[in-house]
Amino acid sequence: MNKRQLLRATTLAVAALGLAGHATAQDFPPKKAVTLVVGFAAGGAADSAARLIAKKLGEDIGQTVVVDNRGGAGGNIAHQQVANGPVDGSMLLFGSIGPLTIAPHVMKVNYDPFKDLAAVSGGVNFPNVLVVRKGLGVKTLAEFVALAKKKPGSIDFASTGAGSASHLAGELFAQRAGIDMVHIPYKGGAPALQDLLGERIASYFSAPPTALPHIEAGSLIPLATTGLTRPSYMPNVPTVAESGFPGFEALNWYAFVAPGKTPVAVLERWNRAIVKVLADPGVKDALNKHGLTPQPTTRAELTEFMKKEDAKWGAIVRERKITAN
């Protein structure tokens, strides 16, 4: 073997060794069932969206996609799990605004959203809706603010955990309205609504999919939504912005991320698969019926979006001196 042949053989051997230790695009779909981790209890907005998307994903890639609900700590437990998860493409996270861009400013977390997790694609977004129990005796946002000012510290509001989107929506509103509210964290939207329906708490900046059936049944009173425009499924509910607080916006969103060391080739294949599902007419219609707007993106677009959200909510956390306690 001459020197040129020896060099070529050595190069091919090194390349083969490199490929042996890393998943590639040819390893997609994964050879085992895929786990889609959701950081909140079953029955909430995240769970509803994840199950709709997971079903179609499984059909498209020819592999089982199992939704794994890991509630607790505002979704941070699930994010930590995936940050330490397998990097062969068999684990994804339906990550949320709270753990990805808020919680790191509020508490100590054992993961870096921009290093230990890798962006795959945007998922869905939606506004929150401020709902109150019937026994509170208010029907408008102005009446709610007036009651809170009359009885400072006596009005509580639920959230899906410290540092979650619903928590920050409540804090931002309290700041803008100049009122003192007590934060009550839960492990997800479903248990928060149970206590609201049971008249054990006063209010909740809820995800529309979980609150809407109770609003339509007359069990809860909607006061305002947190987007800049009224959602089509709540045309008679004003926004916070048009109710005396111009420019107020607190959108909730979920995005697909993976363990940070997942190979780029696999991440790109997952991106294409997820974007295809989110563009499917049947999936879009089903999500819209749940009050959710599909938000497919490239991996780069999701990273840039997360950085902007991180800066926005980090500033609010510092200004409000918000902590996990």
N, C-alpha and C positions, 0 to 999 in steps of 0.2 A: 504494500500500500504506500503510494507516494504521499508527500506532505499535503498536497491539495485534497486528496481523498480522505486523509486522516482528519484534516480540519473540517471538512464537510460532515464526516461521520460524527465528530465530536459535537458540532453545532446541532445536528439533528437529535443527538442523545440528550443534550441539555434542554432543548425545546420539549422533547417528550417528557422529561422529568417534570418540567414546569407545568405542562398540561395535566399531568397525572394528579397534581395536588390542588387543582382549581377547577371549579365548574365552568363550563363554556356554554355558548349558545346551543351547541349540539346536545347538551344535557337538559334542554327544555322541551316539553314540560318535565318537572321533577319525576323521578321514578317511584316516589312514594306520595301518599296523600298530602295535600297542601293544608297547612293550618293558617287561617286568617284570624288573627287575634283582635278582639275588640275590648277596649278598656272599661266597658261599662256593663251593667247588668242587662239581662235579656229583657226585651220589651220596650226599650227606649229608642230614640231616633237612630243612634249609631247601629244598634242591633238590627233594626228594620232595614236600613240601607245595606248593611254588610250582607245580610242573608239574601236580599234581592240580587246583589251583584255577584256574590259567591256562587249562586246557583247557575247563572249564565256563564260565569268564568269556567266552572267545571265542565259544562257542556261544550264550550268552545275549545278547551285545551285537552279534553279527553282524560281528565284526572279529577279525583274527588277533592273538593275544597270544603273543609270543615271550619265552621265558625266556632271560635273558642272565646267565651266571655270571661274576662279576667277583671272584674270590678274592684274598686278600692283605690283610695288615695287620688281621687280625681283622674284616674286613668294612668297614673304614673307606674303602678305595679305592672301593667301590661307593657308599657314602653320599656321598662327595665328588662322584662322577660325577653322581648324581641331584640333588644340591644345585645343580649348575650346568647341569642338564638343561633340555630344552624345557618350556615352561609351557602347552602347548596340550592337555594331558591325555593325550599319547601316551607318557608315561613314568611308571612307578610303581616303587617300591622295596619289596621284601619285607624291611623293616628289622628288625634284631634288637636284643635287649636290650643287647648289648655296645656297638656303635657309637652307639646312641641314648641310653643312660643310664649307661654305665660308662667308655668310652674317653675322653670329654672330661675326666674326672677323672684319667686315667692318663697321657695323652700330649697333645701339641699336635695338634689336628685342625683342618683348614681349613674347618670348617662348624659352625654352631650348630644342634643338632637342633630347637630351638624357634623358630628364625627362618628358617633356610635350607631347612628341610623342613616340610611341612604334613601334619598328621594326617589320615588317611582312614578307617581302621577297624582294629580289632584283627584278628589273624589266627588264630594257634594258640598253645597253650602246652603244656608237658610238663616233667616232672622230668628231671634227669640221672640216670645210673646209674654208680656207680663200678665199673669193671671192671679186672681185673688179668690179666697173662699167667699161663699155667699154671705156668711155671717159677719163679714168685716164691715158691711154697710156702706160700701163705696161702689160707684158705677163708672167713674171717670178717673183719668190720671190726675186731674186737678184736685178731685176729692181725696184721692190717695195721698197726695203730697200734703194737703191741708191737715189730714188726720195725723200723718207722721210728724208734722211740725207741732201739732197740738200735744202729741204724746211722744216726745223724743225718746228713742231707745226702746219703745214698746212694740214696734212693728218689725217682724222678722221676715227674712226671705231665704228660700231654699236654693241650693245649687247642687250640681253633680260632683262637688268636691272642691276643696281649697285650690285655687289657681285654675279652675275650669272656666270655660267661656261664660256660663251662666253666673258664676261668682263675679267675674270682672264686669259683666253687664250690670249687675246690681250695684257694684261699687262705683262704676262710672256714673250710673244714674243718681245715686245718692250724692255724689260729688256735684253733679250739675244742678240737682234740685235743692241742695243745701239741707239735706235731711239726715238723720241718724237712724240707720237700720241695723238689725242684728243678723249676722250671717249664720245660716244653719247648713252645714255640708252633708250631703248624702252620697251613697255609692252609685247612684244612677238616677235617670229621670223617672223611672217607674216607682221606686220607693218614695221619692220626693212628692210625686203626685198623689200617692196613697195617703200620705200625711196631710196634704193640702185638702183632699177630698174629705178626709176625716176631721177637718176643722182643727187640726193640731198645730198648723202653722198658718201664717197670714198670706204669704205671696210667694211667687216663684217665676223667675224668668225662664220659661219652659221652651223646649223645642216644640214647634207646632204639631208634628206628627203625633206626639203623645198627648198633647193637650186638646187638640181639635175635637175628638169625639165627646169629651166632657163639656166643652164649650157649647157644642151643638145640642147636647142633652140638657143644657141649662144648669149643670152642676158647678161650673166655674164661671167667673166673670172676667172676660178679657178687657184689659185697659188700653194696651198699646203694643205695637210691634217695634222691633229695634232696627229694621232696615230703613233706608232713605225713602223707599216707596212701599205702598201697601201690597202685600202679596195677593195674588189672584184668588186664593182660597179663603182670604179674610178681608174682603173688600169693604166691610163696614167697620173694621177696627182701625182706628187712626194710628199713625206712627208716633213714636216719642218725639221725633223731629217736628211734626206738625202740631204737637200738643203743647207747645211752649218751650221746646228745647231744640232750636235750629241746629242742624248739622249732626245731631246725635246718631251714631251708627255703631252697632255691636253685632256683627254677623258671626254665626257659628259655622265652622267648616271641619271637614274630615278629609284626610289625604292618605294615600297608600305609601308606606315606607317599608324598608326591609333592614335586616341586620347590616351594619355599616360595612362589613368586609365582604358582602355578597359581590361576586364578580360583575363588572360593568356589563358584560355581554348578557348575563342573565337578567340584570335589572332592565336592560333595554327590551328584552323579549317580554318581560312582565309589563313594561310600559305599553307596548303595542297591544298586548292582550287586553289590558284594562281600558285603554282608550277606545278600543273596538267595542267592548261591552257597554261603556257609557254612552256611545253613539248609537247603540241599538234602539230602534223606535219603541219596542216593547218595554225595555228597561227604563228608558227616559219617561215613558208614560206612567209606569208603575211608581217611579221615584217622585214624579210630579204630583201624583195622587197622594203621596205621603208628605207633600209640602217641601220636597227636596229638589234642588236644582243641580243637575250634573255639572261637574267642573273638571273635565279632562285637561291635562296639561302635558308638556314635555317634562323631562326630569329637571332640566335647567330652569324652566319657568316655575316649577314648584319650589325649587331651592330659593329663587329670588323672591317669590311671594312669601315664603316662610321668614326670610330675613327682614322684610318690611314689617310683617306682623310682629316679629320679635322686638323690633325697635319701638313700634307703636305701643304695645302692651307693657314693655319694660319701663317705658317712661311713665305710664299711668301707675304701675306698681310702686315705683319710687316716689311719685308725687303723693300718692295716697298712703304710703308707708304700710302697704299690705304685706302680711305675713301669713304663714299657714296656721297660726294659732288664733 
